[in-house]
Amino acid sequence: MGKTLASYVQSGNLNFLVGSGASMPAISVAGNIEKEINDLIEAGDVAAANLAALKFIEEIEDANEDIVADMVDGDAKTTFNAYLGFLSNVDRILFERKTNLLSRQANLFTTNYDMFFERSADALSGFILNDGFDRATGLTDAFRFAPEKYFDRTYRSGSVYNHQAEVPTFNLIKIHGSLSWGRNNQESIVFEPRRPAGLSDVDKANPEKVIASLKQRALILPNIRKFESTLLDRVYFDLLRLFSNALERENALLVAFGFSFADEHILDITRRALRNPTAQLIVFSYSAEGAETYAEMFKQQRNVLIVAPVDGARLGFTELNKLLASIASEIDSL
């Protein structure tokens, strides 16, 4: 399997699509939350839907606080180490590339709000993570979100002969927003990793205060989109367009992990992009049963490879990292 995957990775423009399954067991609150909230909205109980969304986000924020503060232990440490291994392996794959025709850049698309990617990247010496914020200005810590930063590449040059070499970089593209995002007077998205003030139980009984609290977060909520601002809509569509454009490139490779494709808009974009005959989707399925679901989803597309465990086994982050490590070794030996 490692040799087969290495051939795709070696010749492809690398993109990863990471879903909530990657952040388990630290964060296991996703479940059927979107369906539950949608059911409440369709039943006319918008206040209950808002409250469910707020509680869902607060659970993720509880776990995220420990991640940001580097107090990870237990399940959070297990997940943190998995992300750390993932970034290390992909960084090695990019570094070992033998051609200058492909960039040493990988796109990390994720629907996760949490900051495991950011925290893991921070723990790796010399690791370059571009989260889309413009930190070129020095007079403010309210860094502006600038998606055009995703097109930047990083090179190192020699001090004598001025030769240039690209170094591995990662674009982190959080298409449903992030707990590290805030709104700057409804004018722009800024880097704001501090958690908004919480509501008391009494405040949570007030629907208006719940709505106001939700609006403090720059997130696409897990519902049928009742509360997003125009500002967030614009950013959201820009990021989805980046996802679509990345898959339209020649030899685009998309590796999906921990992602169910239950988000129909992302599934539709992916299917359309796979009309590009040079594109390739590799889906890592957690179980053999899940692989059957993926096979049904993509039965019309020929350029999809589904990697699944045998019946009764599981393909989690640990197994994925072992595969990526074997791919890096395979590329290194070429």
Salt bridges, closest charged atoms under 4 A:
ASP39 OD2 - LYS35 NZ 2.92
GLU58 OE1 - LYS204 NZ 2.79
GLU61 OE1 - ARG195 NE 3.17
GLU61 OE1 - ARG217 NH2 3.01
ASP62 OD1 - ARG195 NH1 2.92
GLU65 OE2 - ARG195 NH1 3.42
ASP70 OD2 - ARG119 NH2 3.00
GLU118 OE2 - LYS174 NZ 2.88
ASP122 OD2 - ARG119 NH1 3.31
ASP131 OD1 - ARG135 NH1 2.89
ASP134 OD2 - ARG144 NH2 3.67
GLU148 OE2 - ARG144 NH2 3.72
ASP152 OD2 - LYS149 NZ 3.39
GLU166 OE1 - ARG153 NH2 2.93
GLU192 OE2 - ARG194 NE 2.77
ASP203 OD1 - LYS209 NZ 3.10
GLU228 OE1 - ARG225 NE 2.96
ASP233 OD1 - ARG225 NH2 2.61
ASP238 OD1 - ARG241 NH2 3.11
GLU296 OE2 - LYS299 NZ 2.83
